């Protein structure tokens, strides 16, 4: 038959919440009215079990200091005998200590929910279980939280009743309810105020989605009902556990849709959970973490006090649990923990250049370029565009708001006739300029405009056409075929003027990619203009400059910007288009070559390794790309760069970050497609 289990529900406000709750808080966001401040206890085998100042057991039921229950809710039956139940309750005393109590986040209802899960796998009603978060989500509750938290800092925690009694007069709700006469009959009387020590610190407040596992049954319930669950196996005698536990609790506060569960392996039920393969066991060391999607499907595991690995595994769990269904099967990388690359993959904005010269310096540089073009001939007639570039365009740039003021709204119209005059004048000048030294100040006007007014410009179809044509022109001029200073192969270095022109071209490209509309246009494989091919040529000719570290640094930044935008479309958009495989092979082999050649800059190594990682990560052509990189000895290059970073790096934190990225890329190369 089994023993009936009943939930006793007490209103700690003695009716005040139902009288004043609507006036103070309205209804919770769930739509449930706030009818009482609920305390709960479990009743079975003639005893009442509850948590407050530790775990208490009283008999007969209803004789505790809480008085008579407001409600009695049947909760099924248990087939455990009385002694097993009492032994289990006794084992919980180490977990549910008086000093661990928190009115909002680790309270009597937390205890009864865990204990009921042990008894028969059920949960207490949701409106009781979630009441603290319901109240705290109201404006009034948010105002009350500091007052409540102050009661649980620096001293032993008060009981739930004492906490409510303390708050009632401060809310202007009159005199606290009198202690019920039945309190005198309690076998576990509440300690007096004088008996409460002030020098016993409370435990750090727990998040409402962070609980302590007290039985396999309660954990099964959590796995069945939560879309995502993270388990931490811990024990008090473990220093690494004490080190990582605050971070685990902090993650619970920032990931409210995930259940975070602490499994204390030194307790009987915790040891049982830790030994079970059902929950990722057997667990042989603490701290250990195991992650489950709904229904108990394990997504990953890790051990040790490694914050980055913990966050990476949590990211895998969230992608598995919360990502919308895809018609494509999950990529082999989807279950791979990449603690260095994962955070980078969330921050894919291009490395823009927004340096803004004073107007006098801008006009001086532009005048010198126009004069140089006129003096050297070569077919250029600077006077044809002089009024436009020196006058109209400079005035337009000077009219743009300086940061931190917001850029002009995309809906604000541009000056009439600006683009019709400026864009042809720029292309005409760049084509005719006799030397790069004369060309880069004119190109810099485009960089400046994109830095301050990119969204308005991107909305103009004429400007998009101009960017396509501009990139094609720059690629032809700079991809090892330019004349003048630095004539010849890019690998042999460039003169100062050509180098300035290339750097300005790269910065202009990155600023253009900051606009999503321009980025999609420039990097679309199906673009008839060939803009992505032109952008790629610019980037690669900078990467392969073996003589100038500054050019390689800018090239590495531009490579990251281009690949980052392509990656964002691949993972967050509609996936890869035809032609991607050939492009990935071209970029991947060039980035790896540049990485292998780099012997001077840890920063360049960092950017190149991150770019290679993004190119590989979840690539639909991963198998062929990895085969190509294997032929090019990618693993050997990565190992040598780790040694270079150890030798050249001066900042320990930077060295650690770069080595972590290199190792993540190596891990990608080990995955079977």
C-alpha positions, 0 to 999 in steps of 0.5 A, spaced: 500 500 500 505 504 501 505 510 507 501 516 505 505 523 504 502 529 506 505 536 505 503 541 510 503 548 508 503 554 513 502 562 512 508 565 515 504 572 514 498 569 518 494 572 513 497 579 512 500 577 505 493 575 502 490 582 505 496 586 503 500 582 497 496 585 491 497 592 494 504 591 494 506 587 489 500 586 484 500 579 481 507 575 480 509 575 472 506 568 472 499 571 473 499 568 480 496 572 486 500 572 492 496 569 497 501 567 503 508 567 505 509 559 505 513 554 509 512 547 508 513 540 512 512 533 510 508 529 514 508 521 514 509 515 519 506 520 524 512 525 524 512 532 521 519 534 518 521 541 516 527 545 515 529 552 518 534 552 524 536 546 521 532 539 520 527 538 525 522 532 526 516 533 531 510 529 533 505 529 533 504 533 526 501 540 527 505 541 534 511 545 531 511 553 533 508 554 526 501 552 529 496 549 525 497 548 517 493 553 512 493 547 507 494 540 507 496 537 500 496 529 499 503 528 495 502 520 494 505 515 498 512 512 499 514 505 499 520 506 504 520 504 511 520 509 517 527 507 519 530 508 512 526 515 512 529 517 518 536 515 517 535 519 510 533 525 514 538 525 519 543 524 513 541 531 510 543 535 517 550 536 514 547 539 508 541 543 511 545 546 516 542 552 520 547 557 517 545 555 510 538 557 511 536 563 506 529 566 506 529 566 498 534 561 496 535 555 500 529 555 505 524 550 507 521 549 501 528 547 498 528 542 503 521 539 502 522 538 495 528 535 495 526 530 501 519 529 497 523 527 491 527 522 495 520 519 498 517 518 491 520 522 485 515 527 486 515 535 487 512 540 491 507 545 487 510 549 483 507 556 486 510 554 492 516 552 489 517 558 485 514 563 490 521 567 492 522 568 484 515 570 483 515 575 488 522 578 487 521 579 480 516 584 482 518 592 482 516 591 490 520 585 491 526 588 487 526 594 492 525 589 498 531 584 496 537 588 499 533 589 506 532 581 506 539 580 504 542 584 509 538 579 514 543 573 512 550 577 512 555 576 517 551 572 522 547 566 523 541 566 519 534 567 522 528 562 521 523 563 516 518 566 521 523 570 525 525 573 518 518 575 516 516 578 523 522 582 522 520 585 515 512 586 517 513 592 521 518 595 516 513 594 511 507 598 515 503 592 515 502 593 523 504 588 528 507 581 527 502 575 528 503 573 535 506 566 536 501 561 536 500 557 543 501 551 540 509 553 539 509 551 546 508 544 545 514 544 539 519 538 541 524 543 537 523 550 539 525 556 536 532 559 539 531 565 542 534 571 539 539 572 545 541 565 543 543 567 536 550 568 535 552 574 531 559 571 529 557 565 524 557 567 517 552 565 513 553 561 506 553 565 500 546 566 497 544 561 492 541 562 486 534 560 485 536 555 480 541 552 484 540 546 488 543 541 492 542 533 490 539 529 496 537 523 492 537 519 486 530 520 485 530 528 486 535 528 481 532 524 476 526 529 477 530 535 475 533 531 469 526 529 467 523 536 467 529 541 466 531 543 459 539 543 461 542 541 468 549 542 470 552 537 476 558 539 480 560 533 484 564 536 490 566 535 498 568 539 503 575 537 504 577 538 497 580 545 496 579 545 488 572 545 490 572 551 494 576 554 489 571 553 483 564 553 487 563 560 487 564 560 479 559 555 479 554 559 483 555 565 479 554 561 472 547 559 475 545 566 476 547 568 469 544 562 466 537 562 469 534 556 464 539 551 467 538 547 473 545 547 477 545 542 482 551 540 487 552 533 489 555 532 496 559 526 495 561 525 502 553 524 504 550 517 503 545 519 497 551 523 494 555 518 494 550 513 491 549 518 485 556 519 484 557 512 483 551 511 478 553 511 470 546 514 470 549 521 472 555 520 469 559 516 474 563 513 477 566 519 479 573 518 482 575 525 483 572 532 485 571 537 483 567 534 477 562 536 472 557 533 468 552 536 463 545 533 461 540 536 456 532 534 458 531 527 459 538 525 461 542 525 455 549 527 457 552 532 453 559 533 456 563 532 462 570 535 465 574 535 472 578 540 476 578 547 477 578 550 470 573 555 469 574 556 462 573 548 461 567 549 465 564 555 461 566 551 454 562 545 457 556 549 459 556 552 452 556 546 449 550 544 453 546 550 451 547 549 444 544 542 445 539 544 449 536 551 446 538 551 439 533 551 434 532 544 430 536 544 424 535 540 418 543 538 418 546 533 422 550 536 428 557 537 426 562 533 429 565 540 433 558 541 436 560 537 442 568 539 442 570 543 448 574 549 446 575 554 452 579 559 448 575 559 441 568 559 444 569 566 447 572 569 441 566 566 437 561 570 440 565 576 439 566 577 431 566 584 430 571 586 425 577 590 428 575 597 425 580 603 425 576 609 427 582 614 428 580 621 426 585 626 425 584 634 426 581 637 420 587 641 419 591 635 419 586 632 414 586 638 409 594 638 409 595 631 408 590 631 402 593 637 399 600 634 399 597 628 396 594 632 390 600 637 389 604 630 389 599 627 383 600 634 379 607 634 380 609 627 378 604 627 372 602 620 369 595 622 367 592 625 373 588 632 373 588 633 380 584 639 379 578 635 376 576 632 383 580 638 387 573 641 389 570 635 391 575 632 395 578 638 398 571 641 399 565 637 399 568 631 402 572 634 407 566 638 409 561 632 410 566 629 414 567 635 419 559 635 420 559 628 422 558 627 430 565 625 434 564 619 438 561 618 443 556 621 440 551 617 436 552 616 428 547 619 424 541 615 424 540 611 417 534 614 416 537 621 415 538 623 408 545 624 406 547 631 403 544 631 396 549 630 390 554 628 395 555 620 393 554 622 385 560 627 386 565 624 391 565 616 389 567 617 381 572 623 383 575 618 388 575 612 383 578 617 378 584 619 382 586 612 385 586 610 378 590 616 375 595 617 381 602 616 379 604 613 386 601 610 392 604 616 396 599 620 393 593 615 393 592 613 400 590 620 403 584 620 398 583 613 400 583 615 407 577 619 406 573 613 405 575 609 411 573 615 415 566 616 412 565 608 414 568 609 421 563 615 422 557 614 417 557 606 415 550 605 416 547 611 412 552 609 406 551 602 406 543 603 405 545 607 399 546 602 393 551 606 389 555 606 395 555 598 395 557 598 388 562 603 389 565 599 394 565 593 390 569 597 384 574 600 389 576 593 392 577 590 385 581 596 384 585 596 390 587 588 389 589 589 382 594 595 384 597 592 391 597 584 390 604 584 388 603 588 381 603 595 383 608 600 380 612 605 384 616 604 390 616 597 392 615 594 385 615 587 385 613 581 389 609 583 396 614 578 399 620 582 398 617 588 402 614 595 400 616 602 400 613 606 405 608 609 400 605 603 398 605 600 405 601 606 407 596 605 401 596 597 403 594 599 410 589 604 409 586 599 404 586 594 409 583 599 414 577 601 409 576 594 408 575 592 416 571 598 417 566 596 411 565 589 414 563 593 420 556 594 417 552 587 416 549 590 410 556 591 406 559 585 409 554 580 406 555 584 400 562 584 400 563 577 402 557 573 398 561 567 394 555 568 389 557 576 388 558 577 381 563 583 382 568 578 385 568 583 391 570 577 396 576 575 391 578 582 391 578 582 399 581 576 400 587 578 395 588 584 399 588 580 406 593 575 403 598 579 400 599 583 407 599 576 411 605 574 406 609 580 407 615 577 410 619 584 411 614 588 415 611 586 422 606 592 422 603 590 415 603 583 417 599 585 424 594 589 420 593 583 415 592 578 421 587 583 423 583 583 416 583 576 416 580 575 422 575 580 420 573 577 414 573 570 416 569 572 422 564 575 418 564 568 414 563 564 420 557 568 423 553 567 416 555 559 416 553 558 424 548 563 425 545 564 417 543 559 412 550 555 412 555 555 406 554 556 399 557 553 393 564 555 392 566 555 399 570 549 399 575 552 394 575 559 398 576 556 405 582 552 402 585 558 399 585 562 406 586 556 410 593 555 407 595 562 406 593 563 414 597 557 416 603 559 411 603 566 415 603 563 421 609 558 420 613 564 417 611 569 423 617 569 428 617 576 431 610 578 434 606 574 439 600 578 437 600 576 430 600 569 432 594 570 436 590 573 431 592 568 425 591 562 430 584 565 432 583 566 424 585 559 423 580 556 428 574 560 426 575 557 419 576 550 421 570 550 426 564 547 424 566 548 417 562 544 412 568 542 408 572 540 414 574 534 412 578 536 406 580 542 409 583 538 415 587 534 409 590 540 406 592 542 413 595 536 414 599 536 408 602 542 410 604 540 417 599 544 421 600 540 427 608 541 427 606 549 425 602 549 432 607 546 436 613 551 433 608 557 435 607 554 442 615 554 443 615 561 440 610 564 444 613 561 450 620 564 448 618 571 446 612 573 450 613 578 456 606 578 459 604 571 462 597 572 461 597 573 454 602 567 453 597 563 456 591 566 452 595 565 445 597 558 447 590 556 449 588 558 442 593 554 439 591 548 443 584 549 441 586 549 433 590 543 434 584 539 438 580 541 432 585 538 427 584 531 431 576 531 430 574 525 426 569 528 421 
